Amino acid sequence: MLPGVRTAALGAGEVPGTPYSVRVLQEGYSEAQPDGCVRADGSVTLVRGPLTVLVDTGGPWGRERLPALLAAQGLRPADVTHVVCTHGHSDHAGNINLFPGADLLVGFDLSRGAGLYLPHGLARGQPYALDAGRLEVLPTPGHTGAHVSVAVRGTALGTVVVAGDLFEREGDEEAWRELSEDPARQEASRRRVLALADVIVPGHGPPFRVFREWGSGDAPPGGGTPGDEPEGDKGPGGSP
């Protein structure tokens, strides 16, 4: 982690809040195998309030499990209003066809209904508001060029960032670099999220707290604020 930042396990799978709460339905994991393969699945997180948002959908091998996880919260797939997949890897976007009625954001591609793609500014470094001032999607490129994270503001613990593979797990240190398409951009994205988040839900581990010496919401040394990247080579946005 950065100088002036320390983390600690959250020790729970839910962060209550008004109007939005955050619950990890499936804790992601990544396990190296003796033959050099890796067995992994991504975290699946429910953000619940005026909107019902699912962040990442796990791998397609969990197609039967995901509706059961929602049912345990009293929800059907049809109750989900928005699905945000932090990036297009199979362990994070494997079950999007369970949610044909939801607004669907996969990386920088935003669609609604039967293939209607909507404009937005994520590819230009601009956050995309789901619920202005309370719930927004942040461009956090690096792991992939069009990676995004979801910021949930005003919970009981402050701002929760559901970060996909921007953070593999707490204490991932340099391990994330091996999986990054662009380590320099990912490091910059990580700095910006560390300046913002009080809790991070990583892609392949339990959620963790973030404590900063320089104060909540301030920029870390050498950092910035989420969404302040210059315009330019960001990849596609809002089109198939």
Phi, psi and omega in degrees: 000171181286156170302137181086004179237133170228156181233163177207146178303138178291322179077014179206159179258004183222141171239112180287163178180167176227122009271353185244136170248161182232128179227128175278112179280324179222122177277122181292160180210163176207118187231119176292139179255156182301332182273007179095350176284168176231128174262124187210156168210153185269157173297145174237125189231134178256126174250120191235132179179221175304326170252154175246108191242130174253124179254111185070148187237010179070184181277158182297340176292348178258023185302322180281331185284323185298313176300327178292323177295320177292319182298327178295341176259009179077024184238151169253160174307325181292343179279346181283122183272330183219137172241125177243116173260120186299333174195176191268011179292149191298333180277002179237341185228029190279351187227031184293338180287357173282353189230058184292339181268355182271151164296135189235121176241118176242107187061240181260007180261119183245122181227159179219133176066217187276069172078026175270113182265134189251147178284155177193178184247016183302318181293344176259013177085012183262132175299155177246115184281125169271320176215102193310128178082352184233328187211118182213156176262131181251136171287123182227065186291159177146294176305313163229164183295333183244034180288143177229162173228161180245125179257125179247113185261152172081021175282177180297339179250010181101221184268124175258130175246118174272108201253004181053222183266016167301321171238121177293315182193170173299137178071024179292343175046243184269353183300327182296332183298325182296337184254006188265135172289329183214087185301325181296315179291323179293321177299319177295320178295320178297318178300317182294320180290323177296334177284343187252319194277143167260335175222138175240132170259108182276172184284335188218048178181176182286158179294153181218154178278155176235129178237130185240138175282333186271356174107148183298131174083351177281158180281136176288165178304127180077007184258212182189209175237151182304137177085010183260014179294150177293155177292157178142212191301084185244353184092181186290156176213126173069022178215151183287000000 
